[in-house]
Amino acid sequence: MSKLALVTGATSGIGKAFAERFAADGYDLIIVGRRQERLEEFAAAHPETTVRTVTADLATTEGINALTEICATEPLDMLVNNAGVSHYMPLADLPADKAQELVNVKVLAPTQLMRAAVGPMQQRGRGTILNVAGMIAFSGPAGPEVMPRRAVYAGTLAYLVAMTQTLAAEVADSGVTVAVVCPGVVATEFHSSQGLDMSAVPRMSADDLVTGALRGLELGETVSAPGVEDYQLLQDVFTADLAAFGGQSPALATRYTK
């Protein structure tokens, strides 16, 4: 039997690159996006692959519910939570509907899709969930000189990293793998669709990003960063996180008593 992969945000960029790679590797596909014509174009370009197209907007309850039903009932071998929107702007400038859209697409939708998929994967004793976050997840300590400001966007990606790490521990030894890939700037439509000109910025190709993400799975990296040469940098972050977590006490720290 062919393996089955579901990819959200599959109409362009990173999501399309994942779908292309899975098709080349012999997977059957469920590809999800808001632009039906692009999904149909992909399916027509891959007649040798079984492709199911699902037009859904993961900023909406209806779109999320449609996808959670598929994740709960289809025998997925691979779930890639890739769909995203940027809305790069300071929180005070971010319209309420844009904030909700961003949180729905990058927090609520991946959470609900993972919740729907992980139980059946555990029952089958196999399956992989791969979330697409970004290196901006680690940018929280940066000062005001780092632009553009994007508090909500950074927060959603940090959520995906922490969610992935914690879920990976929950499903350890079940046969299910959960991982997150953190790209830097990738050459896709993602920024231009938001009116941002990134043409002068060095960017990784979507194909290289996919190669790095899948190699990261092979290496057993729960958090992969295809653009970071020295992986010890990430290990140091995680070590510091655990040190802070383990350094807590029920007693009030002395710096707060003076």
CORDA-V152276 format. One line per field, one symbol per residue. ss: DSSP state (2 for helix, 1 for strand, 0 for the rest). phi: phi as a letter, one per 20 degrees, with the letter a starting at -180 (. if undefined). psi: psi as a letter, one per 20 degrees, with the letter a starting at -180 (. if undefined). Layout:
ss = ???
phi = ???
psi = ???
This chain:
ss = 000111100000222222222222000111111002222222222000001111100000222222222222200001111000000000222002222222222222222222222222222200111111002222000000000000222222222222222222220000011111100001000002220000000001022222222222222000110000000222222222222222000000022200
phi = .ffccdcemeealfffffffffffenffcddcaedgfffffffffcfedfcddcebdfedffffffffffffdeffebddedgacelfaggfeeggfffffffffdcffgffffgfeffffffemapcdceddrffgdegffeffecffagfgfffffgffffffffgffdgmenddcbcddfeedfcegeffdndedfeegcfffffffgffffgfffmefddcfedfeffgfgfffffgfffffefbfeffffede
psi = qqqppppqljircgghggggghghjjqqqopprhnhhhghggghimiipopppooqojiqgggghghhgghhhqmphpponhqrqfloqqghioqhhhgggghggifgghghggghhhghghhikrqppoqocriihjjgiqaiipqqqmgggghhhhghgggggghhhhjpjiippprppnqcpqnaigghijjpojhippqqqhghggggghhhghikohoqnijognihgghhghghghgggijqqiqpqhiii.
